[in-house]
Amino acid sequence: MIIEEDAHIVNSLAINAKCKIQLTLESESDLEELKYYFSEHNNKYYIVGEGTNLVLPEYFDGIIIKTKFKNIIEDNANKLLKVGAGYNWNELVKYCLSKSIYGFENLVDIPGSVGAAPIQNIGAYGSEVSSLIESIDCYCLKNFRKVNLKNSECNFIYRNSSLKNSDYLIYNINFITNKEKIISTNYETITKFIKKNSIIINNPIDLSNVISKIRSQALPDPKLINNVGSFFKNPIVEFNSINFNIHSKEKLILWNHDNSKVKVGAARLIELIKGDLSLHKNVSLYNKHCLVLVTNGKASQEDILNFASEIQELVLTTFNINLEIEPNIIY
Ligand SMILES: Cc1cc2nc3c(=O)[nH]c(=O)nc-3n(C[C@H](O)[C@H](O)[C@H](O)COP(=O)(O)OP(=O)(O)OC[C@H]3O[C@@H](n4cnc5c(N)ncnc54)[C@H](O)[C@@H]3O)c2cc1C
């Protein structure tokens, strides 16, 4: 285990964040040692992956826990792939593409680690990671015991799961490798792109290449531009509760959700109100995608949350829609 005091916490918003103590677990046996640190530091802790979905404070007065487990084991008998939490998500997608394991292709180029993927049930272009998970090996930080959670125990829904804000440290994920050999190209952005560019998709690699191109045109690379991807979730609301007095229904992006509810494209809502936003010094909207907030590397958590609140207030007064923040705010 690597133990660092007053350590910098890596994060893709480039917030200058430090913590009292950072523990980097290098092997499974390090899990057993965690309890000794907990009693010394009042049990305040936060688990961090690659830091691409965090809005951190300048100082975290507790323990930051990271895992470096990068094992990848194919269990052909049970048609499973056991992957360590510290493995990079996109490297896993590439691994699966190279082995003709279907189902990962729509989730190409999502930044971050394998261990974080189930937390908000990462999803993109019509797929969610929950459809690929058999079970998750966790270490409970309350009773310091290992537990294997089956997919059905994780309560996966759109951008959420019961693992979020739980006491479970994920150290392995068991992925299914026998998904039906069908590629999913139904998502509207994909169909439009394929048609416009006269592309024929024959296999998961072709599809992942198309999605990579679409993503690179809309989303900033966090290694070059400080961001956490979408800052707000697409809200799911009663259709009748939306205020169309200022902007007509046709201007919004609406997907049917159930009988009376619709999922609303949050990027379009922000696009329609962005002219009324005040100028903030260290944080702004990404010029190619209104759902992404970018910083100049000098922004604090407060700067970012102030800007986000202004957006939320304007969207609420204009459309009567509450925008929920997607990344994790740590206090
Ligand atoms: C440019 C960009 C594009 C993005 N696109 C998408 C997208 O298309 N779809 C999507 O869903 N997300 C997207 N995201 C968000 C981000 O990629 C995911 O949330 C990702 O899973 C975060 O991984 P991470 O390792 O950086 O986690 P972190 O940001 O470090 O942590 C995220 C959460 O996971 C928890 N966590 C991390 N590791 C563990 C562990 N081992 N055990 C228990 N809890 C853990 C943390 O406590 C925290 O709650 C995007 C982000 C960026 C910057």
The ligand as a Tripos MOL2 file, in Angstrom:
@<TRIPOS>MOLECULE
LIG
   53    58     1     0     0
SMALL
NO_CHARGES

@<TRIPOS>ATOM
      1 C1        -15.0250   13.8500  -21.4340 C.3       1 LIG1
      2 C2        -15.8600   12.9710  -20.5450 C.ar      1 LIG1
      3 C3        -16.8510   12.1970  -21.1210 C.ar      1 LIG1
      4 C4        -17.6480   11.3660  -20.3290 C.ar      1 LIG1
      5 N1        -18.6030   10.6150  -20.9330 N.ar      1 LIG1
      6 C5        -19.3940    9.8180  -20.1960 C.ar      1 LIG1
      7 C6        -20.4040    9.0230  -20.8240 C.ar      1 LIG1
      8 O1        -20.5450    9.0050  -22.0390 O.2       1 LIG1
      9 N2        -21.1890    8.2660  -20.0240 N.ar      1 LIG1
     10 C7        -21.0490    8.2360  -18.6620 C.ar      1 LIG1
     11 O2        -21.8160    7.5160  -17.9910 O.2       1 LIG1
     12 N3        -20.0750    8.9660  -18.0340 N.ar      1 LIG1
     13 C8        -19.2640    9.7480  -18.7710 C.ar      1 LIG1
     14 N4        -18.2930   10.5140  -18.1560 N.ar      1 LIG1
     15 C9        -18.1260   10.4240  -16.6860 C.3       1 LIG1
     16 C10       -16.9880    9.4630  -16.2380 C.3       1 LIG1
     17 O3        -16.2700    9.0090  -17.3140 O.3       1 LIG1
     18 C11       -17.5620    8.2580  -15.4780 C.3       1 LIG1
     19 O4        -18.3180    8.6740  -14.3830 O.3       1 LIG1
     20 C12       -16.4540    7.3110  -14.9880 C.3       1 LIG1
     21 O5        -17.0290    6.1110  -14.5560 O.3       1 LIG1
     22 C13       -15.5980    7.9210  -13.8760 C.3       1 LIG1
     23 O6        -14.4980    7.0580  -13.6420 O.3       1 LIG1
     24 P1        -13.3290    7.4840  -12.6550 P.3       1 LIG1
     25 O7        -12.4320    6.3100  -12.4710 O.co2     1 LIG1
     26 O8        -12.6900    8.7230  -13.1390 O.co2     1 LIG1
     27 O9        -14.1380    7.7260  -11.3020 O.3       1 LIG1
     28 P2        -14.0180    8.9280  -10.2430 P.3       1 LIG1
     29 O10       -14.4010   10.2060  -10.9200 O.co2     1 LIG1
     30 O11       -12.7110    8.8960   -9.5660 O.co2     1 LIG1
     31 O12       -15.1700    8.5010   -9.2300 O.3       1 LIG1
     32 C14       -16.5120    8.4870   -9.6520 C.3       1 LIG1
     33 C15       -17.3700    7.7940   -8.5800 C.3       1 LIG1
     34 O13       -17.0050    6.4200   -8.5060 O.3       1 LIG1
     35 C16       -16.6320    6.0710   -7.1720 C.3       1 LIG1
     36 N5        -15.5750    5.0610   -7.2850 N.ar      1 LIG1
     37 C17       -14.4740    5.1110   -8.0830 C.ar      1 LIG1
     38 N6        -13.7630    3.9560   -7.9780 N.ar      1 LIG1
     39 C18       -14.4330    3.1780   -7.0760 C.ar      1 LIG1
     40 C19       -14.2080    1.8780   -6.5170 C.ar      1 LIG1
     41 N7        -13.1520    1.1400   -6.8610 N.pl3     1 LIG1
     42 N8        -15.1040    1.4130   -5.6040 N.ar      1 LIG1
     43 C20       -16.1820    2.1350   -5.2390 C.ar      1 LIG1
     44 N9        -16.4450    3.3660   -5.7220 N.ar      1 LIG1
     45 C21       -15.5910    3.8790   -6.6310 C.ar      1 LIG1
     46 C22       -16.1730    7.3690   -6.5330 C.3       1 LIG1
     47 O14       -16.2980    7.3140   -5.1130 O.3       1 LIG1
     48 C23       -17.1530    8.3460   -7.1800 C.3       1 LIG1
     49 O15       -18.3980    8.2820   -6.4920 O.3       1 LIG1
     50 C24       -17.4560   11.3340  -18.9210 C.ar      1 LIG1
     51 C25       -16.4290   12.1030  -18.3470 C.ar      1 LIG1
     52 C26       -15.6340   12.9150  -19.1370 C.ar      1 LIG1
     53 C27       -14.5460   13.7220  -18.5220 C.3       1 LIG1
@<TRIPOS>BOND
     1     1     2 1
     2     2     3 ar
     3     2    52 ar
     4     3     4 ar
     5     4     5 ar
     6     4    50 ar
     7     5     6 ar
     8     6     7 ar
     9     6    13 1
    10     7     8 2
    11     7     9 ar
    12     9    10 ar
    13    10    11 2
    14    10    12 ar
    15    12    13 ar
    16    13    14 ar
    17    14    15 1
    18    14    50 ar
    19    15    16 1
    20    16    17 1
    21    16    18 1
    22    18    19 1
    23    18    20 1
    24    20    21 1
    25    20    22 1
    26    22    23 1
    27    23    24 1
    28    24    25 2
    29    24    26 1
    30    24    27 1
    31    27    28 1
    32    28    29 2
    33    28    30 1
    34    28    31 1
    35    31    32 1
    36    32    33 1
    37    33    34 1
    38    33    48 1
    39    34    35 1
    40    35    36 1
    41    35    46 1
    42    36    37 ar
    43    36    45 ar
    44    37    38 ar
    45    38    39 ar
    46    39    40 ar
    47    39    45 ar
    48    40    41 1
    49    40    42 ar
    50    42    43 ar
    51    43    44 ar
    52    44    45 ar
    53    46    47 1
    54    46    48 1
    55    48    49 1
    56    50    51 ar
    57    51    52 ar
    58    52    53 1
@<TRIPOS>SUBSTRUCTURE
     1 LIG1         1 GROUP 0 **** ****
